[in-house]
Amino acid sequence: MPVLLTDLPASRAAFVEWNVVMYTYTGSTSPPPDLTWICRRAERTWDHGWDSQSFLRQLLAVISATDRAPLLSKLAAPVTVVQGEADPVFSVTAAQQVASAIPGARLQIIPGMGHDVSPPFWDVIFEATARA
């Protein structure tokens, strides 16, 4: 994903711009990303102490992750896997695999949602997780 390979932002303004690029590429398609909400969230994130090293550690953890299915099969808690149908980062197929690895897990595919948790989807997500 090319957007993840860009230089990391070093200022608040650059961080906001980076988030707009990131979430217009990976975010929801219907409704389309709300740029005002993305900017406000990015500003709050920066103001609360965003750290590029933490972002890089998270990215490395995702890239280097091994198969977690054996661990998932041991979960004994109610689980709902919530997946955006339009997510270009984590596919619906991957979500199906995760849900099938967890005993009794439910899978909620949300049409139009990408790799974000933006306000238009909050109610659906809350309802799906409340049923777990």
N, CA, C and O atoms as a DFTB+ gen file, in Angstrom:
528 C
 N C O
     1  1       0.844      -1.165       0.000
     2  2       0.000       0.000       0.000
     3  2       0.898       1.240       0.000
     4  3       1.500       1.561       1.024
     5  1       0.993       1.927      -1.112
     6  2       1.933       3.041      -1.280
     7  2       1.783       4.157      -0.248
     8  3       2.773       4.776       0.143
     9  1       0.553       4.417       0.194
    10  2       0.350       5.518       1.134
    11  2       1.092       5.284       2.445
    12  3       1.469       6.242       3.120
    13  1       1.306       4.028       2.812
    14  2       2.033       3.729       4.045
    15  2       3.540       3.915       3.899
    16  3       4.263       3.940       4.895
    17  1       4.006       4.043       2.682
    18  2       5.445       4.166       2.440
    19  2       5.892       5.600       2.248
    20  3       7.043       5.836       1.883
    21  1       5.022       6.558       2.482
    22  2       5.392       7.962       2.370
    23  2       6.136       8.392       3.627
    24  3       6.100       7.713       4.653
    25  1       6.809       9.531       3.527
    26  2       7.489      10.071       4.708
    27  2       6.462      10.346       5.797
    28  3       5.360      10.823       5.525
    29  1       6.837      10.039       7.030
    30  2       5.930      10.294       8.144
    31  2       5.921      11.781       8.465
    32  3       6.947      12.453       8.355
    33  1       4.776      12.285       8.856
    34  2       4.655      13.719       9.125
    35  2       5.429      14.150      10.370
    36  3       5.535      13.413      11.350
    37  1       5.964      15.364      10.297
    38  2       6.740      15.897      11.422
    39  2       6.108      17.152      12.011
    40  3       6.657      17.747      12.938
    41  1       4.966      17.553      11.484
    42  2       4.266      18.728      12.021
    43  2       2.774      18.426      12.059
    44  3       2.301      17.484      11.423
    45  1       2.048      19.230      12.805
    46  2       0.604      19.037      12.929
    47  2      -0.068      19.138      11.561
    48  3      -0.889      18.292      11.209
    49  1       0.276      20.161      10.795
    50  2      -0.340      20.361       9.475
    51  2      -0.038      19.185       8.549
    52  3      -0.917      18.715       7.827
    53  1       1.195      18.717       8.574
    54  2       1.569      17.576       7.729
    55  2       0.843      16.314       8.178
    56  3       0.466      15.486       7.350
    57  1       0.646      16.165       9.484
    58  2      -0.066      15.000      10.007
    59  2      -1.521      15.008       9.558
    60  3      -2.065      13.968       9.187
    61  1      -2.146      16.172       9.592
    62  2      -3.534      16.280       9.140
    63  2      -3.618      15.931       7.657
    64  3      -4.502      15.176       7.250
    65  1      -2.721      16.464       6.856
    66  2      -2.717      16.177       5.419
    67  2      -2.474      14.687       5.156
    68  3      -3.117      14.094       4.290
    69  1      -1.552      14.090       5.900
    70  2      -1.237      12.666       5.777
    71  2      -2.464      11.817       6.093
    72  3      -2.729      10.828       5.410
    73  1      -3.213      12.204       7.127
    74  2      -4.433      11.478       7.481
    75  2      -5.490      11.592       6.390
    76  3      -6.188      10.621       6.100
    77  1      -5.612      12.754       5.792
    78  2      -6.576      12.915       4.700
    79  2      -6.220      11.975       3.556
    80  3      -7.093      11.302       3.007
    81  1      -4.941      11.930       3.195
    82  2      -4.507      11.020       2.133
    83  2      -4.747       9.571       2.549
    84  3      -5.302       8.782       1.784
    85  1      -4.329       9.230       3.760
    86  2      -4.454       7.859       4.258
    87  2      -5.911       7.390       4.243
    88  3      -6.209       6.305       3.744
    89  1      -6.812       8.202       4.785
    90  2      -8.189       7.754       4.935
    91  2      -9.040       7.962       3.692
    92  3     -10.109       7.361       3.590
    93  1      -8.615       8.783       2.750
    94  2      -9.339       8.800       1.481
    95  2      -8.935       7.587       0.648
    96  3      -9.690       7.157      -0.224
    97  1      -7.760       7.036       0.909
    98  2      -7.310       5.828       0.213
    99  2      -7.855       4.557       0.861
   100  3      -8.243       3.620       0.162
   101  1      -7.886       4.523       2.177
   102  2      -8.267       3.290       2.877
   103  2      -9.649       3.351       3.508
   104  3     -10.153       2.337       3.991
   105  1     -10.263       4.518       3.510
   106  2     -11.519       4.688       4.228
   107  2     -12.739       4.205       3.480
   108  3     -12.648       3.571       2.429
   109  1     -13.858       4.519       4.041
   110  2     -15.139       4.059       3.534
   111  2     -15.445       4.653       2.165
   112  3     -14.972       5.733       1.809
   113  1     -16.245       3.917       1.418
   114  2     -16.605       4.353       0.076
   115  2     -18.047       4.843      -0.011
   116  3     -18.381       5.632      -0.894
   117  1     -18.899       4.383       0.894
   118  2     -20.294       4.777       0.855
   119  2     -20.853       4.793       2.270
   120  3     -21.155       3.736       2.825
   121  1     -20.994       5.964       2.857
   122  2     -20.686       7.269       2.295
   123  2     -19.184       7.479       2.184
   124  3     -18.403       6.808       2.860
   125  1     -18.780       8.422       1.320
   126  2     -17.345       8.687       1.167
   127  2     -16.767       9.289       2.451
   128  3     -17.514       9.770       3.304
   129  1     -15.449       9.262       2.586
   130  2     -14.821       9.817       3.794
   131  2     -15.233      11.269       4.041
   132  3     -15.319      12.073       3.114
   133  1     -15.482      11.579       5.298
   134  2     -15.840      12.927       5.724
   135  2     -14.537      13.657       6.052
   136  3     -13.948      13.438       7.110
   137  1     -14.093      14.518       5.149
   138  2     -12.793      15.177       5.313
   139  2     -12.743      16.067       6.549
   140  3     -11.697      16.167       7.189
   141  1     -13.835      16.705       6.891
   142  2     -13.857      17.545       8.091
   143  2     -13.631      16.686       9.329
   144  3     -12.846      17.055      10.203
   145  1     -14.308      15.550       9.413
   146  2     -14.143      14.657      10.561
   147  2     -12.723      14.100      10.614
   148  3     -12.124      14.025      11.687
   149  1     -12.183      13.706       9.454
   150  2     -10.811      13.180       9.405
   151  2      -9.833      14.234       9.906
   152  3      -8.943      13.922      10.697
   153  1      -9.984      15.469       9.459
   154  2      -9.072      16.548       9.893
   155  2      -9.183      16.798      11.390
   156  3      -8.167      16.927      12.072
   157  1     -10.407      16.867      11.908
   158  2     -10.579      17.103      13.347
   159  2      -9.988      15.961      14.167
   160  3      -9.334      16.197      15.183
   161  1     -10.217      14.726      13.728
   162  2      -9.655      13.582      14.447
   163  2      -8.135      13.604      14.400
   164  3      -7.481      13.313      15.401
   165  1      -7.568      13.945      13.255
   166  2      -6.110      14.027      13.127
   167  2      -5.542      15.121      14.025
   168  3      -4.507      14.926      14.662
   169  1      -6.202      16.252      14.077
   170  2      -5.735      17.339      14.953
   171  2      -5.744      16.897      16.415
   172  3      -4.790      17.156      17.149
   173  1      -6.817      16.234      16.837
   174  2      -6.891      15.754      18.232
   175  2      -5.816      14.705      18.502
   176  3      -5.195      14.703      19.565
   177  1      -5.601      13.820      17.544
   178  2      -4.584      12.788      17.710
   179  2      -3.207      13.420      17.859
   180  3      -2.446      13.039      18.748
   181  1      -2.881      14.374      17.007
   182  2      -1.584      15.060      17.086
   183  2      -1.449      15.769      18.435
   184  3      -0.417      15.682      19.100
   185  1      -2.516      16.470      18.819
   186  2      -2.481      17.237      20.072
   187  2      -2.338      16.349      21.303
   188  3      -1.824      16.790      22.331
   189  1      -2.788      15.102      21.204
   190  2      -2.670      14.175      22.322
   191  2      -1.354      13.400      22.309
   192  3      -1.125      12.545      23.165
   193  1      -0.490      13.700      21.335
   194  2       0.843      13.115      21.382
   195  2       1.106      11.988      20.408
   196  3       1.712      10.987      20.790
   197  1       0.673      12.112      19.162
   198  2       0.980      11.088      18.160
   199  2       2.484      10.887      18.089
   200  3       3.253      11.845      18.169
   201  1       2.897       9.643      17.939
   202  2       4.315       9.305      17.947
   203  2       4.635       8.446      16.730
   204  3       4.094       7.350      16.584
   205  1       5.508       8.935      15.860
   206  2       5.834       8.200      14.634
   207  2       6.484       6.854      14.945
   208  3       6.279       5.893      14.205
   209  1       7.250       6.765      16.007
   210  2       7.895       5.490      16.352
   211  2       6.859       4.445      16.740
   212  3       7.007       3.270      16.403
   213  1       5.826       4.855      17.435
   214  2       4.755       3.921      17.792
   215  2       4.029       3.450      16.540
   216  3       3.687       2.273      16.421
   217  1       3.794       4.367      15.608
   218  2       3.155       3.992      14.346
   219  2       4.011       2.951      13.618
   220  3       3.488       1.959      13.110
   221  1       5.317       3.179      13.570
   222  2       6.208       2.246      12.879
   223  2       6.247       0.883      13.572
   224  3       6.310      -0.148      12.901
   225  1       6.210       0.867      14.908
   226  2       6.166      -0.406      15.632
   227  2       4.891      -1.172      15.305
   228  3       4.926      -2.387      15.111
   229  1       3.764      -0.463      15.245
   230  2       2.492      -1.102      14.908
   231  2       2.535      -1.646      13.484
   232  3       2.096      -2.769      13.235
   233  1       3.053      -0.866      12.559
   234  2       3.151      -1.314      11.168
   235  2       4.043      -2.549      11.055
   236  3       3.710      -3.489      10.333
   237  1       5.159      -2.551      11.756
   238  2       6.054      -3.705      11.750
   239  2       5.375      -4.936      12.354
   240  3       5.545      -6.051      11.861
   241  1       4.618      -4.730      13.408
   242  2       3.904      -5.852      14.035
   243  2       2.890      -6.458      13.062
   244  3       2.739      -7.678      13.000
   245  1       2.207      -5.616      12.313
   246  2       1.227      -6.115      11.343
   247  2       1.932      -6.875      10.225
   248  3       1.507      -7.966       9.843
   249  1       2.998      -6.301       9.709
   250  2       3.715      -6.909       8.591
   251  2       4.348      -8.245       8.982
   252  3       4.384      -9.175       8.177
   253  1       4.839      -8.339      10.200
   254  2       5.580      -9.538      10.620
   255  2       4.718     -10.551      11.375
   256  3       5.238     -11.541      11.891
   257  1       3.426     -10.316      11.442
   258  2       2.551     -11.198      12.219
   259  2       2.543     -12.615      11.658
   260  3       2.564     -12.823      10.445
   261  1       2.512     -13.562      12.553
   262  2       2.410     -14.970      12.170
   263  2       0.948     -15.404      12.273
   264  3       0.087     -14.619      12.669
   265  1       0.684     -16.620      11.925
   266  2      -0.665     -17.172      11.969
   267  2      -1.157     -17.230      13.417
   268  3      -0.560     -17.899      14.260
   269  1      -2.239     -16.531      13.686
   270  2      -2.787     -16.504      15.039
   271  2      -3.978     -17.436      15.211
   272  3      -4.578     -17.474      16.285
   273  1      -4.327     -18.182      14.180
   274  2      -5.497     -19.063      14.250
   275  2      -5.444     -20.024      15.438
   276  3      -6.464     -20.214      16.101
   277  1      -4.286     -20.639      15.732
   278  2      -4.264     -21.541      16.898
   279  2      -4.623     -20.833      18.208
   280  3      -5.269     -21.423      19.073
   281  1      -4.214     -19.593      18.355
   282  2      -4.561     -18.847      19.565
   283  2      -6.028     -18.445      19.560
   284  3      -6.697     -18.482      20.593
   285  1      -6.526     -18.057      18.381
   286  2      -7.924     -17.645      18.288
   287  2      -8.862     -18.791      18.643
   288  3      -9.929     -18.565      19.214
   289  1      -8.479     -19.999      18.315
   290  2      -9.342     -21.149      18.598
   291  2      -9.512     -21.398      20.091
   292  3     -10.401     -22.148      20.495
   293  1      -8.675     -20.783      20.910
   294  2      -8.750     -20.962      22.362
   295  2      -9.598     -19.894      23.051
   296  3      -9.828     -19.968      24.258
   297  1     -10.064     -18.903      22.290
   298  2     -10.885     -17.853      22.897
   299  2     -12.187     -18.450      23.420
   300  3     -12.831     -19.257      22.751
   301  1     -12.553     -18.042      24.609
   302  2     -13.783     -18.551      25.220
   303  2     -14.683     -17.396      25.639
   304  3     -15.379     -17.468      26.651
   305  1     -14.658     -16.344      24.853
   306  2     -15.473     -15.166      25.139
   307  2     -16.345     -14.881      23.919
   308  3     -15.998     -15.268      22.803
   309  1     -17.463     -14.213      24.127
   310  2     -18.296     -13.835      22.979
   311  2     -17.530     -12.863      22.078
   312  3     -16.948     -11.891      22.561
   313  1     -17.532     -13.126      20.787
   314  2     -16.768     -12.302      19.840
   315  2     -17.619     -11.988      18.624
   316  3     -18.286     -12.862      18.070
   317  1     -17.586     -10.739      18.222
   318  2     -18.126     -10.333      16.931
   319  2     -16.987      -9.709      16.151
   320  3     -16.374      -8.742      16.602
   321  1     -16.706     -10.257      14.986
   322  2     -15.706      -9.688      14.090
   323  2     -16.444      -8.711      13.188
   324  3     -17.349      -9.096      12.448
   325  1     -16.052      -7.448      13.257
   326  2     -16.682      -6.397      12.453
   327  2     -15.721      -6.045      11.331
   328  3     -14.559      -5.718      11.574
   329  1     -16.216      -6.113      10.097
   330  2     -15.356      -5.918       8.931
   331  2     -16.029      -5.007       7.918
   332  3     -17.198      -5.189       7.578
   333  1     -15.274      -4.025       7.441
   334  2     -15.764      -3.181       6.364
   335  2     -15.660      -3.909       5.026
   336  3     -14.617      -4.469       4.690
   337  1     -16.738      -3.893       4.283
   338  2     -16.770      -4.550       2.973
   339  2     -15.822      -3.859       1.989
   340  3     -15.331      -4.494       1.056
   341  1     -15.564      -2.572       2.188
   342  2     -14.715      -1.802       1.274
   343  2     -13.305      -1.596       1.824
   344  3     -12.587      -0.711       1.359
   345  1     -12.906      -2.385       2.789
   346  2     -11.588      -2.226       3.423
   347  2     -10.491      -2.770       2.499
   348  3     -10.459      -3.969       2.223
   349  1      -9.584      -1.890       2.015
   350  2      -8.505      -2.366       1.154
   351  2      -7.307      -2.910       1.930
   352  3      -6.376      -3.448       1.330
   353  1      -7.323      -2.775       3.251
   354  2      -6.202      -3.211       4.080
   355  2      -6.421      -4.636       4.578
   356  3      -5.517      -5.468       4.509
   357  1      -7.604      -4.912       5.071
   358  2      -7.946      -6.203       5.668
   359  2      -9.169      -6.723       4.915
   360  3     -10.253      -6.151       5.032
   361  1      -9.011      -7.773       4.164
   362  2     -10.072      -8.239       3.269
   363  2     -11.209      -8.930       4.006
   364  3     -11.055      -9.378       5.142
   365  1     -12.346      -9.005       3.340
   366  2     -13.485      -9.740       3.872
   367  2     -13.113     -11.214       4.050
   368  3     -13.526     -11.849       5.020
   369  1     -12.339     -11.748       3.119
   370  2     -11.887     -13.136       3.242
   371  2     -11.072     -13.340       4.515
   372  3     -11.239     -14.342       5.212
   373  1     -10.192     -12.388       4.816
   374  2      -9.398     -12.485       6.046
   375  2     -10.303     -12.424       7.274
   376  3     -10.092     -13.160       8.239
   377  1     -11.299     -11.558       7.241
   378  2     -12.238     -11.468       8.368
   379  2     -13.013     -12.766       8.528
   380  3     -13.259     -13.207       9.651
   381  1     -13.398     -13.381       7.419
   382  2     -14.090     -14.660       7.480
   383  2     -13.198     -15.728       8.111
   384  3     -13.665     -16.558       8.891
   385  1     -11.912     -15.700       7.767
   386  2     -10.977     -16.667       8.348
   387  2     -10.828     -16.447       9.852
   388  3     -10.797     -17.405      10.625
   389  1     -10.737     -15.185      10.263
   390  2     -10.624     -14.880      11.693
   391  2     -11.872     -15.367      12.424
   392  3     -11.779     -16.048      13.445
   393  1     -13.025     -15.016      11.898
   394  2     -14.281     -15.412      12.561
   395  2     -14.426     -16.922      12.627
   396  3     -14.903     -17.458      13.628
   397  1     -14.021     -17.612      11.570
   398  2     -14.159     -19.073      11.593
   399  2     -13.160     -19.736      12.537
   400  3     -13.363     -20.882      12.938
   401  1     -12.098     -19.045      12.895
   402  2     -11.110     -19.598      13.821
   403  2     -11.520     -19.441      15.282
   404  3     -10.925     -20.063      16.163
   405  1     -12.528     -18.618      15.545
   406  2     -12.975     -18.354      16.916
   407  2     -14.282     -19.088      17.162
   408  3     -15.270     -18.834      16.473
   409  1     -14.303     -19.993      18.129
   410  2     -15.534     -20.752      18.401
   411  2     -16.718     -19.831      18.700
   412  3     -16.660     -18.997      19.603
   413  1     -17.790     -19.999      17.927
   414  2     -19.016     -19.243      18.165
   415  2     -18.982     -17.793      17.732
   416  3     -19.932     -17.059      18.004
   417  1     -17.934     -17.353      17.074
   418  2     -17.830     -15.947      16.685
   419  2     -18.876     -15.593      15.636
   420  3     -19.261     -16.414      14.804
   421  1     -19.316     -14.361      15.704
   422  2     -20.216     -13.810      14.697
   423  2     -19.397     -12.931      13.777
   424  3     -18.398     -12.349      14.200
   425  1     -19.801     -12.827      12.540
   426  2     -19.140     -11.964      11.562
   427  2     -20.139     -10.948      11.054
   428  3     -21.206     -11.310      10.558
   429  1     -19.797      -9.685      11.177
   430  2     -20.653      -8.598      10.685
   431  2     -19.887      -7.860       9.596
   432  3     -18.925      -7.150       9.889
   433  1     -20.302      -8.019       8.346
   434  2     -19.714      -7.290       7.226
   435  2     -20.551      -6.029       7.033
   436  3     -21.773      -6.096       6.901
   437  1     -19.877      -4.878       7.018
   438  2     -20.601      -3.617       6.905
   439  2     -20.375      -3.041       5.510
   440  3     -19.261      -2.639       5.176
   441  1     -21.440      -2.999       4.686
   442  2     -21.313      -2.473       3.328
   443  2     -20.821      -1.025       3.328
   444  3     -21.275      -0.196       4.116
   445  1     -19.880      -0.744       2.421
   446  2     -19.374       0.618       2.255
   447  2     -18.290       1.028       3.225
   448  3     -17.580       2.000       2.968
   449  1     -18.135       0.314       4.345
   450  2     -17.130       0.705       5.336
   451  2     -15.753       0.241       4.897
   452  3     -15.579      -0.885       4.432
   453  1     -14.771       1.130       5.052
   454  2     -13.396       0.805       4.727
   455  2     -12.605       0.487       5.985
   456  3     -13.133      -0.093       6.934
   457  1     -11.337       0.870       5.982
   458  2     -10.448       0.597       7.114
   459  2     -10.485       1.790       8.071
   460  3      -9.459       2.385       8.399
   461  1     -11.681       2.109       8.498
   462  2     -11.885       3.216       9.419
   463  2     -13.133       2.921      10.236
   464  3     -13.896       2.004       9.932
   465  1     -13.318       3.702      11.257
   466  2     -14.514       3.555      12.091
   467  2     -15.121       4.952      12.199
   468  3     -15.080       5.589      13.251
   469  1     -15.678       5.402      11.096
   470  2     -16.202       6.769      11.036
   471  2     -17.655       6.827      11.518
   472  3     -18.344       5.807      11.541
   473  1     -18.112       8.005      11.897
   474  2     -19.434       8.171      12.512
   475  2     -20.609       7.514      11.794
   476  3     -21.492       6.992      12.474
   477  1     -20.676       7.506      10.461
   478  2     -21.848       6.875       9.836
   479  2     -22.022       5.387      10.187
   480  3     -23.107       4.835      10.012
   481  1     -20.963       4.745      10.677
   482  2     -21.017       3.309      10.953
   483  2     -21.091       2.989      12.447
   484  3     -21.197       1.820      12.819
   485  1     -21.039       3.984      13.287
   486  2     -20.991       3.740      14.722
   487  2     -22.183       2.927      15.222
   488  3     -22.004       1.966      15.970
   489  1     -23.389       3.297      14.819
   490  2     -24.572       2.586      15.320
   491  2     -24.552       1.112      14.927
   492  3     -24.861       0.245      15.745
   493  1     -24.188       0.825      13.676
   494  2     -24.138      -0.565      13.216
   495  2     -23.082      -1.343      14.001
   496  3     -23.308      -2.491      14.385
   497  1     -21.931      -0.716      14.236
   498  2     -20.853      -1.374      14.984
   499  2     -21.286      -1.621      16.432
   500  3     -21.072      -2.709      16.968
   501  1     -21.889      -0.618      17.061
   502  2     -22.345      -0.780      18.436
   503  2     -23.380      -1.894      18.538
   504  3     -23.320      -2.714      19.454
   505  1     -24.330      -1.928      17.600
   506  2     -25.345      -2.989      17.624
   507  2     -24.717      -4.374      17.425
   508  3     -25.091      -5.336      18.095
   509  1     -23.764      -4.461      16.499
   510  2     -23.121      -5.760      16.230
   511  2     -22.345      -6.257      17.448
   512  3     -22.404      -7.441      17.780
   513  1     -21.626      -5.372      18.107
   514  2     -20.832      -5.804      19.256
   515  2     -21.707      -6.064      20.483
   516  3     -21.353      -6.879      21.336
   517  1     -22.831      -5.386      20.575
   518  2     -23.728      -5.629      21.711
   519  2     -24.349      -7.020      21.636
   520  3     -24.740      -7.576      22.662
   521  1     -24.443      -7.585      20.441
   522  2     -25.026      -8.918      20.272
   523  2     -24.019     -10.028      20.552
   524  3     -24.398     -11.198      20.623
   525  1     -22.765      -9.687      20.709
   526  2     -21.718     -10.722      20.898
   527  2     -21.945     -11.501      22.169
   528  3     -21.170     -12.403      22.486
